[in-house]
Amino acid sequence: GAVWLLSETTERKRIDERLEEIRRVETLGKVTGEVAHDFGNILSSISGNMHLLSTATEENASRVRERIGAALDLGVSLTERLLAFARKQHLEPQVTDVAQLIEGMADLLEIALPESVALHFDLPVDPVLAKVDPGQLESAILNLSVNAGQAISEAGSIHIAVTRDATDGACIRIRDTGCGMSPEVLQHATEPFFTHRSDGNGTGLGLSMVDGFVHQSGGQMSLSSQENIGTEIRLSFPPLTGQTETGPIAQARNGSGHAL
C-alpha cells in the first residue's frame, strides 16, 4: 500500500518571508549604525581640533589645521566610497607606491586611534609598487588599524610594515597587541555580517570588504591570531608585469623631474 502525508506550507512560507525581511532590516540598521559611528569619529576629531585651534600658538596652529583638513578629507572619502558601493562601481587601479601612501596616512591614523595605542611604522626607502585603487587601499588600512585599536583594551601598540615578498610583490603587515581571536572566531572572521563584538556595534562588514578588495586587486589576505597576544593581518599584492613606469614615480627613481 501507500501512505500520503499532506501538509499546508503557505503559512510557513509567509513566516519565513517575514523573518527574512526582519533580518534585512536588522542588517541595514547595523550598517547605518557603523557609518554613523565613523562620521561621529570624524566630527569629534574636527570638534576637538577646533577647540585646540582657539588656544594654539602660531607654531602649532598649522598642524591643527592640517588635522582638520585630514578629517574633512576622510569624510569626503567615506561619502564617495558609500556612493561607489551603492552604485557598484568598479575599482580604478593605478600604479601606487604603497610605502609612500601609508607614510602619508600617519597623521590620519594617529587621529583615528586612541592615545593609549602606540603606532609604529617600518617603511622602506625604495618604492614598493602595486597596481591598486589608492582610495580603497587607504580605506582598507584605516579600517584594519581602527579594528586593531579597538582590540586593545588598555595600552598597546600597532606595527605597520611594508616589504617585498618572495616574488617581488608588495606586502603590508598590520600587527597589534590586542585581545586576539580564538580559532573558532578566526575561521569565520572574513565572513560577511559575522561579528564577535559583545557591544553590538560591529556590522561584520569590515574584514569582508577588505578581503573582497584585496582579492579583486589580484592579491591575498591572510590572518593569524592568538588570544591575549594579538593579531597580524597580511595583505599581499602581485608584482607588476608588463608595466612601464611613468610619471612622478619613474622620475623619482631616475633622480630627475619637475616639482610644481
N, C-alpha and C positions, 0 to 999 in steps of 0.2 A: 504494500500500500504506500501511500504518500501522506506527509504531514505538511500543511501550508500554514506559515506564520505570517500574519498581516499586521502591519503597524502604521499608524498615521505619523508622518515625519514633518508635516508642514509647520507645526508649532515649534519643533526643534530647530528647523531651518531659520525661522524668524528669530529665535533666541540667539542662534549663532551669528546671524547678521547684526543683531543689536550689540552683542559682545564685541564684534569686530569694529563696529562704529565707535564704541566706547574706548577701545584700545587706540584707535586713530586719534581721537580727541585727547587722550592722555599723552600720547607721543607728541602731538602738536604743542600741548601745554609745556612739556619738558623742554622742547626745543626753544619755545618762546622764552621760557624762564632762563635758559642758558644764554641766549642772545641778550636778554635784558641784563643779566649778570655781567656780561662782557662790557656792554655800554655803561653800566654803573661803575665799573672799574675805570673806564676812560674818563667819565665825568668826575669821579673822585680825584683822579690824577690832575685833571685841569683845575679843579677847585682848590686842591692843595697847593699847586704851584702858583695859582693866582694869589693865594694868601701869602705865600713866601715872597712873591714879587713885590708886594706892597712894603715889605720891610727889608728887601735885599739891597745890598750895596751895588754900586755901579759895576763892580767886577763880577759879581755873581748873577746880576740881572740877565745878562746874555745867556748864561747857561740855563736859567729858569725858563726863559722864553723858548729856548731850543727844546726843552722837555715838553712845554705846552704844545709846540708845533708837532713834536713827535706823537703826542697823544691824539692830536687832531688828525694827523695822517693815518694813525691806526684806526680811528673811527671811520674815516673815508674808505680805507681799505676794507674794513669789515663790511660796510654797506655794499661796496662793489662786489665782494665775494658772495654776499647773500643774494644779490640780484643775479649774479652769474649762476649760482646754484639753482635759483628758481627757474631761470631760462635754460638751464642745462647747456651752457656754453662750453666750447672746447677750450682746452688749455692753450696757452700761447708760449711754447717753449722757446728759449733762446740760449745761446752760449753764455754761461754765467760763471763768474769766479765765486765759488761757494764760500771760500775763506773770507773774501772781501765783503760779501753780503752779510755774513754773520758778524764780522767786525763792526759793520755799520749799524747793527741792531743792538749793540752793547747797552747804550743808554735806554733804549726802549725796554729791554729785558730787565734792567735794574728797576725801572718804574713798575713793571708788572709783578715783580717778585717781592715777598716780604723782606723787611730789613734784616731779619734774623737768618736769612739764607744768603750764603756767600756764593758768588758767581765767579768761576774760573774759566779761562779760555786757553786753548792750546792750538794756535793757528799758524800754519806755515807761512814763510815769507813769499815763496814762489806761488803763482796762481794754481789753484786746483779747479779745473774747469769741468762743467757738466751742462748738458742741454736740458734745462728745466724751465718751468714758469717761475720767475723770481718772486712774484707776488704770492703764489701758492706755497713756495718753499719758505718764505718768511712766515706765512700763516702757520705752516706745519711746525717750524722751530719754536714759534711763540706758544703754540698750543702745547707742545711737549714740555716746554720749560715751565709753563704755568701749572701743568699737571704734576710735574716733578716738585715744584714749590708747595703745592697743596698736599703732597705726600709726606712732607717734612713737618712734623707736629711742632717741634721747637726749633732749636738751632741746627743748621745743617749746611750742606754745600751742594752745588750743581757744577759739573765739569762738562764743558762742551769742547770737543776736539774734532779737527778736520785732518784727514790723512788721505793718502792714495792707497787703494787696496792692491792685491796681488796682480790684478790685470790692469793696473794704472788708472782705474776709475776713481770717482770721488766717493769718500766715505765720511759720514757725520756720526759721531757718537755723543750721546747725551746721557750722562750718568749722575744719579742722585744718591743721597744717603737717607732716603725716606723709609717708610714702613715696609716697602716691598709688597710682593704679591705671592700668594700661595700657588702651588702648581695647578690647582683647580681653576683659580681666577685667571692665571696666566694663559690657560688653554683657551679661554673664551674672551680674552681681553680685546681683540680686534673685531669681535662680532658687533654688528650694528645694534644699538639700543641696549647693549649689555653694560651695566654699571655696578660697581661694588661700593659706591659711596653710601654710607648709612644715613646721611642727612637728606638724601633725596634730591640734591642739587645737580647731580650728573645726568646727562642725557644718554651717555654711551655712544655718542657720535664722534668724539674727538679722535680716538685712535683709529676707528674705522675709516674716517675721512682721510687721515694722514696715510694710512695703509693703501687706500684706493689711489691717492695722488701719486705715491711712490711707484706703485705698480703700473699706473697709466703712463708714467715717465720712463718706464722700462727698467726700473730698479727694484730693490727688495728691502723690506723692513723686517728686522728680527728683534726679539725681546728676550732678555734674561733677567731674572729677578729672584731674590731671596728675602723671605720675611725678616723684618727688623734689621736688614743690612742695606738694601737699596735695589734700584732697578737701572738697567742700562738698555737703551734703545739705539739700534744701529740702522742708519739709512745709507744704503749703497746705491750708487748710480753708475751705469755703464760708461766706459771710456768713449771719447768722441772718435767716430770713424768717418772718414771721408769728409771731414770738416776743415775748411780753410779759415784760419783765424784772421779776422779783420777788425777794424775799428780800434777803440782805445785799448783793449786788452792786447791785441797784437802789437800796437805801437809801444805799449809799456814793456812788453817782452823784448822788443827791438831796441829799446832805450831812446826812442825819439817820438815826436808828436807835438801837438799844439794844445795848450791849456786855454780854455775860453772862460 
